[in-house]
């Protein structure tokens, strides 16, 4: 009887535990965890920076330098994109200049509209031709 009461209570207490905090800001972004990325921003992480990033699904395993905003858009994570913008991520920051183009190429109109009211790139930003490749992010990063 004690086991029948104790075991479900023990298992539910484990399930109630939050997932472990990612070790890095880029890991929080890759996991699409706006709450955990927010912790890093609150601790002083600059939203206008470049990060080393490698992912099989987004970069085909290549390591690239990517901004947090570009990574959020590539991951179709509008909540994190909005959080980054509210903390100063700028489309004027050179590594972010193609962010609207990337959103449009990926068909993410909600993020494109969030970044510019018309969903069109800002003047002076020429979108490259659609990559048509499996990893569109690679067309917009170094």
C-alpha positions in Angstrom: 0.0 0.0 0.0 2.8 2.4 0.9 4.5 1.6 -2.4 1.3 2.3 -4.4 1.0 5.8 -2.9 4.8 6.6 -2.8 5.7 5.6 -6.4 3.2 7.8 -8.2 4.0 10.7 -5.9 7.8 10.2 -6.6 7.3 10.0 -10.3 5.1 13.1 -10.5 7.6 15.1 -8.5 10.3 14.2 -11.1 8.0 15.2 -13.9 7.3 18.6 -12.2 11.1 19.4 -12.3 11.9 22.0 -15.0 14.4 20.9 -17.7 18.0 21.7 -16.9 19.2 25.2 -17.9 21.2 25.1 -21.2 24.9 25.7 -20.6 25.1 28.4 -23.3 23.0 31.1 -24.9 23.3 29.4 -28.3 22.1 26.2 -26.8 19.0 28.0 -25.4 18.4 29.5 -28.9 18.8 26.1 -30.6 16.4 24.5 -28.2 13.8 27.3 -29.0 13.5 28.1 -25.3 12.5 31.8 -25.1 12.4 31.6 -21.3 16.0 30.2 -21.1 17.3 32.6 -23.7 15.7 35.4 -21.7 17.8 34.4 -18.7 21.0 34.8 -20.7 19.8 38.2 -22.0 19.0 39.4 -18.5 22.4 38.3 -17.4 24.0 40.6 -20.0 24.2 38.6 -23.2 24.2 41.0 -26.1 21.4 40.3 -28.6 23.5 41.9 -31.3 26.5 39.6 -31.5 27.5 36.6 -33.5 27.6 33.1 -32.2 29.3 29.9 -33.4 26.6 27.5 -34.3 26.4 24.0 -35.8 23.3 22.0 -36.4 22.5 19.1 -38.7 18.9 20.4 -39.5 19.7 24.1 -40.0 23.3 24.2 -41.3 23.9 20.6 -42.5 26.5 20.2 -39.8 28.6 23.2 -40.9 29.8 25.6 -38.2 28.7 29.1 -39.0 28.8 32.5 -37.3 25.2 33.6 -36.9 23.3 36.3 -34.9 20.7 35.3 -32.3 18.0 36.9 -34.3 18.9 35.0 -37.5 19.0 31.8 -35.5 15.6 32.5 -34.0 14.1 33.1 -37.5 15.8 30.1 -39.0 14.2 28.0 -36.2 10.8 29.6 -36.8 10.8 30.9 -33.2 8.8 34.1 -33.3 8.6 34.3 -29.5 12.4 34.4 -29.2 12.6 36.8 -32.1 10.2 39.2 -30.4 12.1 38.9 -27.1 15.4 39.6 -28.9 13.9 42.6 -30.6 12.5 43.9 -27.3 16.0 43.7 -25.9 17.7 45.6 -28.7 18.3 43.2 -31.5 18.5 45.4 -34.6 17.9 44.7 -38.3 20.5 47.4 -38.9 23.2 45.2 -37.3 25.1 43.8 -40.3 24.7 40.1 -39.4 20.9 40.7 -39.2 20.6 42.6 -42.5 19.2 39.5 -44.3 16.8 38.5 -41.6 13.6 39.6 -43.4 14.9 37.9 -46.6 15.4 34.6 -44.6 12.0 34.8 -43.1 10.4 35.4 -46.5 12.4 32.5 -48.0 11.3 30.2 -45.3 7.7 31.3 -45.7 7.4 32.7 -42.2 5.3 35.7 -42.9 4.5 36.3 -39.2 8.2 37.0 -38.5 8.7 39.0 -41.7 5.7 41.1 -40.7 7.1 41.5 -37.2 10.4 42.7 -38.5 9.0 45.2 -41.0 5.4 46.3 -41.3 5.2 45.5 -45.0 7.1 42.2 -44.7 9.5 43.6 -47.3 13.2 44.1 -46.7 14.3 47.5 -45.7 15.6 49.8 -48.5 19.2 49.1 -49.3 18.8 45.4 -48.5 19.0 43.2 -51.6 17.7 39.7 -51.0 19.8 37.1 -52.7 17.9 34.7 -55.0 16.2 32.0 -53.1 18.7 29.4 -52.2 16.4 26.5 -53.1 18.8 24.4 -51.0 18.1 22.3 -48.0 19.8 24.9 -45.6 18.6 28.4 -46.5 20.3 29.9 -43.4 23.7 29.2 -45.0 22.9 31.9 -47.7 22.7 34.6 -45.0 25.7 33.8 -42.7 29.4 33.8 -42.9 
